[in-house]
Amino acid sequence: MTRVVEIAKTRIGSGNPLVIIAGPCVVESRELAMKVARDAKKITDKLGLPYIYKSSYKKANRTSGNSFVGLGMDEALKILQEIKKEFDLPILTDVHSETEVEAAAEVADVLQIPAFLCRQTELLQAAGRTGRAVNIKKGQFMAPEDMHLQAEKVEAVGNSKVMLTERGATFGYHNLVIDMRSLVIMRDSGFPVILDATHSLQLPGGEKDKTGGQPEFIFPIARAGAAVGIDGLFLETHPEPSKALSDAATQLPFDLFEPLLTQVKEIDLLRREFVK
């Protein structure tokens, strides 16, 4: 069994209900962020699944220098704070440097370390010192059995609220694959494991000046992860993915959000009965 990470009123790991971490890739506007938060909360409440709203206040890792990076840190964090208060939801957002951590931690309940930065010791420890939960995305270049070493960097500063997220491994150029063994390996290290079912289907740089993707595989990947065993499911979702300002190629159309969660919940419950 994994340890339990407590985030606000949500307990993650060690047999607790599957947590859903979902929202648009980046804060594009107040209107969009509030709409997704409101509608996603209604659906997760209906299904009895704990929910953490996610959205980046800034996208630092972009294929092209011309890509949208955000509204500005202050404005985006203000919107996330409003969502937190309006809907009583925990918030997850990315941090990219030590200088951003303190401001982000004033709003976010979970600080997420992007995959490309998962080995950055000073960033991990700065996030850990805030006392907020830290979600470390496994680098596309990292072996799952090595990720506990990154989690231990956070623990070294006195913070045991650490989760690990699988988001695919580099497979040649412009492609990622999911090795389902990694979910087992990382859970065996004792940390709650989240499956990112949308970033895992990216084709990095696959559309020349932007990242492509294969969203048709979101349902199969999410179902497979639930069958293997995960503590949470991470999804980027947008009412109109084709118009999204970031990760348009892999965000789940929001009208498929409830059908996907319904399937994943049923598979998760079946797995729990099977492994008793």
C-alpha positions in Angstrom: 0.0 0.0 0.0 1.1 3.6 -0.7 1.2 6.3 2.0 -1.7 8.7 2.3 -1.2 12.3 1.1 -3.8 14.7 2.5 -4.7 17.7 0.4 -7.4 19.9 1.9 -10.3 17.4 2.5 -8.9 14.9 0.0 -6.9 11.8 1.0 -4.9 10.2 -1.8 -3.3 6.8 -1.8 -3.5 3.6 0.3 -6.9 2.5 -1.0 -8.7 5.9 -0.9 -11.0 6.8 -3.7 -9.5 7.6 -7.1 -8.8 11.3 -7.2 -9.4 13.3 -10.4 -7.0 16.1 -11.3 -8.4 18.0 -14.3 -8.8 21.3 -16.0 -7.5 23.3 -19.0 -3.8 23.2 -19.8 -3.3 26.8 -19.0 -5.4 29.7 -17.5 -6.7 31.2 -20.8 -9.4 33.4 -19.3 -11.5 33.7 -16.2 -14.6 32.7 -18.0 -13.2 29.4 -19.3 -11.5 28.5 -16.0 -14.6 29.1 -14.0 -16.9 27.2 -16.4 -14.6 24.1 -16.4 -14.2 24.2 -12.6 -18.0 24.5 -12.1 -19.0 21.8 -14.5 -16.2 19.4 -13.6 -17.1 19.7 -9.9 -20.8 18.9 -10.7 -19.7 15.8 -12.5 -17.2 14.5 -10.0 -19.7 15.2 -7.1 -22.3 13.2 -9.0 -19.9 10.3 -9.4 -18.6 10.5 -5.9 -15.0 11.2 -6.9 -12.7 13.7 -5.2 -11.6 16.5 -7.5 -8.6 18.8 -7.7 -8.8 21.6 -10.3 -5.6 22.0 -12.4 -4.4 24.7 -14.7 -1.0 26.3 -15.2 -0.6 30.0 -14.5 2.2 29.9 -17.1 3.5 27.5 -19.7 7.3 27.7 -19.7 7.9 24.6 -21.9 6.7 25.5 -25.4 7.8 24.2 -28.8 8.0 27.6 -30.3 8.9 31.0 -28.9 5.7 32.3 -30.5 3.4 30.1 -28.5 1.0 31.4 -25.8 2.6 31.3 -22.4 -0.1 32.8 -20.2 -2.0 35.8 -19.0 0.7 36.8 -16.6 1.4 35.1 -13.3 -0.5 37.6 -11.1 -3.6 37.6 -13.1 -3.7 33.8 -13.6 -3.1 33.1 -9.9 -5.9 35.5 -9.0 -8.2 33.5 -11.2 -7.1 30.2 -9.5 -7.7 31.8 -6.1 -11.2 32.7 -7.1 -11.9 29.2 -8.2 -10.6 27.9 -5.0 -12.9 30.1 -2.9 -16.0 29.9 -5.2 -16.1 26.1 -5.5 -14.1 25.1 -2.4 -11.7 23.1 -4.6 -8.0 22.3 -4.1 -5.8 23.8 -6.7 -2.8 22.2 -8.6 -0.5 24.3 -10.7 3.0 24.0 -12.1 6.1 25.8 -10.8 9.1 26.3 -13.0 11.7 28.0 -10.9 12.5 28.6 -7.2 11.5 32.3 -7.6 7.9 31.4 -8.4 7.3 28.9 -5.7 6.4 31.2 -2.8 3.7 33.1 -4.8 2.3 29.9 -6.3 2.1 28.3 -2.9 -0.1 31.1 -1.6 -2.8 29.8 -3.9 -2.1 26.2 -4.8 -2.6 23.2 -2.6 -0.4 21.1 -4.9 2.8 22.4 -6.6 3.5 20.3 -9.7 7.1 19.8 -10.9 7.0 19.6 -14.8 8.6 16.5 -16.3 11.5 18.3 -17.8 12.4 19.7 -14.4 11.9 16.6 -12.3 15.6 16.2 -11.4 16.1 19.9 -10.4 17.0 19.5 -6.7 16.7 23.1 -5.7 13.3 23.4 -7.3 12.0 20.2 -5.7 13.3 21.3 -2.3 11.9 24.9 -2.6 8.5 23.4 -3.4 8.8 21.0 -0.4 9.7 23.8 2.0 6.3 25.4 1.4 4.6 22.5 3.1 2.3 22.1 0.1 1.8 18.7 -1.5 4.3 18.2 -4.4 3.4 16.3 -7.5 6.5 15.2 -9.5 5.9 14.3 -13.1 8.3 11.6 -14.3 10.6 12.9 -16.9 10.2 11.4 -20.4 13.8 10.4 -20.0 13.5 8.9 -16.5 13.2 5.2 -15.4 10.3 4.7 -13.0 12.6 2.9 -10.5 14.7 6.1 -10.2 11.8 8.5 -9.4 11.8 7.7 -5.6 15.1 9.5 -5.5 13.4 12.7 -6.7 10.6 12.3 -4.1 13.2 11.8 -1.4 14.7 15.2 -2.2 11.3 16.7 -1.1 11.2 14.5 2.0 14.7 15.7 2.9 13.3 19.1 3.7 10.6 17.7 6.0 7.7 17.3 3.5 6.3 13.8 3.1 3.3 14.9 0.9 4.7 13.7 -2.4 3.0 12.1 -5.4 4.5 10.8 -8.6 2.9 11.1 -12.0 3.5 9.0 -15.1 3.2 10.9 -18.4 4.9 8.8 -21.0 8.5 8.0 -22.0 10.4 9.2 -25.1 10.2 6.6 -27.9 12.4 7.9 -30.8 11.6 11.3 -32.1 8.2 13.0 -31.8 6.6 10.1 -29.9 5.9 8.9 -26.4 4.8 5.5 -25.0 3.2 4.4 -21.7 4.9 1.5 -20.0 2.2 0.3 -17.6 4.9 -1.4 -15.5 6.0 2.1 -14.4 2.7 2.5 -12.5 3.4 -0.6 -10.4 7.1 0.2 -9.9 6.4 3.7 -8.7 3.6 2.6 -6.4 5.9 0.0 -5.0 8.2 2.8 -3.9 5.4 3.9 -1.5 4.3 7.1 -3.1 0.8 7.6 -4.5 0.8 7.4 -8.3 -1.1 9.5 -10.8 -1.6 8.7 -14.5 -1.6 11.6 -16.8 -3.7 10.3 -19.6 -3.5 13.3 -21.9 0.2 14.4 -21.9 1.1 10.8 -22.3 -0.4 11.0 -25.8 1.6 13.9 -27.0 3.7 13.9 -30.1 6.4 16.4 -29.0 7.1 18.8 -31.8 5.1 16.5 -34.1 3.4 19.4 -35.9 6.6 21.4 -36.8 6.2 24.4 -34.6 3.9 22.8 -32.0 3.2 19.6 -30.2 0.8 17.1 -31.8 -1.1 14.3 -30.2 -3.3 11.2 -30.4 -6.4 12.0 -28.3 -8.2 9.0 -29.7 -6.2 7.0 -27.2 -7.2 8.9 -24.0 -10.0 6.4 -23.2 -7.9 3.3 -23.7 -5.0 4.7 -21.7 -7.1 5.8 -18.9 -9.0 2.5 -18.7 -5.8 0.6 -18.8 -4.3 2.6 -16.0 -7.3 2.1 -13.8 -7.1 -1.6 -14.4 -3.4 -1.7 -13.5 -4.0 0.4 -10.4 -3.5 4.1 -9.8 -4.3 6.6 -7.1 -5.4 9.4 -9.3 -6.2 10.3 -12.9 -4.8 13.5 -14.4 -6.6 15.0 -17.5 -6.4 18.2 -19.4 -9.9 19.1 -20.7 -11.3 21.9 -22.7 -14.8 22.6 -24.1 -13.2 23.2 -27.5 -9.8 21.6 -27.7 -9.1 22.8 -31.2 -9.3 26.4 -29.9 -7.2 25.8 -26.8 -4.2 28.1 -26.5 -1.9 25.3 -25.3 -1.9 21.5 -25.9 -4.8 21.7 -28.3 -3.9 18.3 -29.8 -4.3 16.3 -26.6 -7.0 17.9 -24.4 -10.1 15.9 -23.8 -13.3 17.4 -25.1 -15.2 18.3 -22.0 -18.4 16.6 -23.3 -16.5 13.3 -22.9 -15.4 14.1 -19.3 -18.3 12.3 -17.6 -18.3 9.3 -19.9 -14.6 8.8 -19.3 -14.8 9.1 -15.6 -17.8 6.8 -15.4 -15.8 4.1 -17.2 -12.6 4.6 -15.2 -14.5 4.5 -11.9 -16.2 1.2 -12.8 -12.9 -0.4 -13.8 -11.2 0.9 -10.6 -13.9 -0.5 -8.4 -13.8 -3.9 -10.2 -10.0 -4.0 -9.8 -10.3 -3.2 -6.1 -12.7 -6.2 -5.7 -10.4 -8.5 -7.7 -7.3 -7.7 -5.7 -8.8 -8.0 -2.2 
